[in-house]
Amino acid sequence: MTTADPSPARREDRVRPRVGDPAPDVDLLLPGEGLLTLSAFWEAGPAVIVFLRYVGCPFCQSQVVGLREERRHVVEAGAAVVLGGQGGPTAEAAFREARGVPFPILVDTEREAYRAYGLSRGSAMQIFGPEVALPFLRANVHQETRQRGLKGGSFRQMPGTFVVDGAGIVRLAHRNRTVADHPTNKQLIEVVLRIGSEAR
C-alpha cells in the first residue's frame, strides 16, 4: 500500500526551524576574516538572515537592493542584516562590490546552513511557474537587478529569510514558495520592532 505524498502545507509543517524554535548555529566563511558562526550576528540583538538563491538571481538581487535602500530603517529598528550565499568568495565579493552591498555575505559552498534552515531545491513550478513570470520581467527592467547568470551555486536552490532574536529564537521563518517570493522590508521591520518592544 502506497501513501499519498503530503500536500505542500503538510510538508511545510514538518520543516524546521519554525517560529519559536532555536535558530541553527552554523560555522560559515566570512571572506577575508575566516569562519564565523551565525550566532555572532544575533548576540547583540535581532538579526535578519537572508539566504540567497545565487548571486546572479534577479529576485535575490531585488531583495538585496531593497534592503540596501532601506538599510537605515532596518538598522534603526535594531537589526543586523547578514546574507548567506552558496557561491565562492570571489563571486560573493564581486556581487558586494557591484551592488554596493553594505551587509556581510557568508559563504556556504556545501549548503550546510541552507539545509539546517530547511531550504531545499525547488520544483519546476517554483522556478518557472506562472507566479514567477511577471516578477522576472519587472526585475529585468532595472540595471541592478537583471538576470546575471549562474555565478556559483545551484540554480534550483530555494532562498529564504529569517529573523532571529537576541536569545537565538526564530521569530520569522520565510521559505520562498517560489523563487520570486520574499517578505517585504516592512514585514521584516515590524517583526524586529515587535522584538524590541517585548524586550522593554
C-alpha positions in Angstrom: 0.0 0.0 0.0 1.4 3.4 -1.0 1.0 6.6 0.9 0.0 9.7 -0.9 2.6 12.5 -1.0 1.6 15.1 1.6 0.4 18.5 0.5 2.9 21.3 0.4 1.3 22.8 3.6 1.7 19.4 5.4 5.3 19.1 4.3 5.9 22.7 5.5 4.6 21.7 8.9 7.5 19.2 9.2 10.2 21.6 8.2 12.4 23.2 10.9 13.2 25.6 12.2 9.8 27.2 12.7 8.8 30.4 14.6 9.6 29.7 18.3 12.4 27.2 17.5 16.1 27.8 18.4 17.9 29.1 15.3 20.6 26.6 13.9 24.1 28.0 14.6 26.4 27.1 11.7 30.0 28.0 11.0 30.3 29.8 7.7 33.1 31.6 5.9 33.3 35.4 6.0 35.7 36.2 3.2 38.8 37.9 4.5 38.1 37.0 8.1 37.7 33.3 8.3 35.0 31.1 9.8 32.2 32.8 11.7 29.2 31.4 13.5 25.8 32.7 12.6 25.1 33.4 16.3 27.7 36.2 16.1 25.0 38.3 14.3 22.3 37.9 16.9 24.4 38.1 20.1 23.8 41.8 20.3 20.1 41.8 19.2 17.9 40.7 16.4 19.4 39.6 13.1 17.8 39.3 9.6 19.3 36.4 7.8 18.8 36.2 4.0 19.8 33.1 2.2 20.3 33.9 -1.5 19.5 31.6 -4.3 22.6 32.6 -6.2 24.2 36.0 -6.7 23.1 36.5 -10.3 19.4 35.7 -9.4 17.2 38.7 -10.3 14.9 38.1 -7.4 17.7 37.9 -4.8 19.3 41.0 -6.3 15.9 42.8 -6.0 15.7 41.8 -2.3 19.2 42.8 -1.5 19.0 46.1 -3.3 15.7 46.8 -1.5 17.4 46.1 1.9 20.3 48.3 0.9 18.0 51.2 0.1 16.1 50.8 3.4 19.1 49.9 5.5 18.7 52.9 7.7 15.2 51.9 8.7 16.2 48.3 9.4 19.2 49.4 11.5 17.1 52.0 13.4 14.6 49.2 14.1 17.5 47.4 15.8 18.5 44.6 13.5 21.7 43.4 11.9 21.5 42.0 8.4 23.6 39.2 7.1 23.4 37.4 3.7 24.2 33.8 3.1 25.4 32.8 -0.4 26.4 29.4 -1.9 28.9 30.8 -4.4 32.6 31.1 -3.7 34.4 34.0 -2.0 35.3 35.6 -5.4 31.7 35.6 -6.7 30.3 36.9 -3.4 32.9 39.7 -3.2 32.2 40.8 -6.8 28.5 40.9 -6.0 29.0 43.1 -2.9 31.2 45.5 -4.9 28.9 45.7 -7.9 25.7 46.3 -5.9 27.3 48.4 -3.1 26.1 45.8 -0.6 26.7 47.1 3.0 25.9 43.7 4.6 28.3 40.8 5.2 27.9 37.8 2.9 28.8 34.4 4.5 29.8 31.7 2.1 28.2 28.3 2.3 29.5 26.3 -0.6 28.3 23.0 0.9 24.9 24.5 1.6 25.1 23.3 5.2 23.2 26.3 6.6 20.6 26.1 3.8 19.8 22.5 4.9 19.9 23.5 8.6 17.2 26.1 7.9 15.0 23.8 5.8 15.8 25.3 2.4 15.6 22.7 -0.3 15.8 22.5 -4.0 12.9 24.0 -5.9 10.5 22.2 -8.3 10.0 23.3 -11.9 6.8 25.2 -10.8 8.6 27.1 -8.1 11.3 28.2 -10.5 9.5 28.6 -13.8 5.8 28.7 -12.8 3.3 31.5 -13.8 3.8 33.3 -10.5 7.4 33.9 -11.4 7.0 35.4 -14.9 5.8 38.9 -14.0 8.3 39.5 -11.2 11.1 38.2 -13.5 10.1 40.8 -16.2 10.0 43.6 -13.5 13.4 42.7 -12.1 14.9 42.6 -15.6 13.8 46.2 -16.3 16.3 47.5 -13.8 20.0 47.5 -14.4 20.9 46.5 -10.9 18.5 43.5 -10.7 18.8 41.9 -14.2 19.5 38.2 -14.5 23.2 37.9 -14.4 23.6 34.2 -15.0 24.5 31.4 -12.5 27.6 32.7 -10.6 28.3 29.7 -8.4 25.9 27.6 -6.5 22.8 25.7 -7.6 20.1 27.1 -9.9 17.5 25.0 -8.1 18.3 26.2 -4.6 15.4 27.9 -2.9 16.0 31.0 -0.9 14.6 32.1 2.4 14.6 34.9 5.0 14.7 34.5 8.8 14.6 36.9 11.7 16.3 35.6 14.9 16.1 37.5 18.2 18.9 38.1 20.7 18.1 34.9 22.5 18.6 32.9 19.3 14.9 32.1 18.8 13.4 32.2 15.3 10.8 35.0 15.1 10.1 34.9 11.3 10.7 31.9 9.1 10.0 32.6 5.4 10.9 29.9 3.0 10.1 31.1 -0.5 7.1 29.5 -2.1 8.5 30.4 -5.5 11.9 31.9 -6.3 10.2 35.3 -6.7 8.6 35.3 -3.2 10.2 37.0 -0.3 9.0 39.1 2.7 8.8 42.9 2.3 11.1 45.1 4.3 8.0 46.4 6.1 7.3 42.9 7.3 10.9 42.4 8.5 10.9 45.8 10.3 7.6 45.0 12.0 9.0 41.7 13.4 12.2 43.5 14.6 10.2 46.3 16.3 8.0 43.7 18.0 11.1 42.0 19.4 12.4 45.4 20.7 9.0 46.3 22.3 8.9 42.9 24.1 12.4 43.4 25.5 11.5 46.8 27.1 
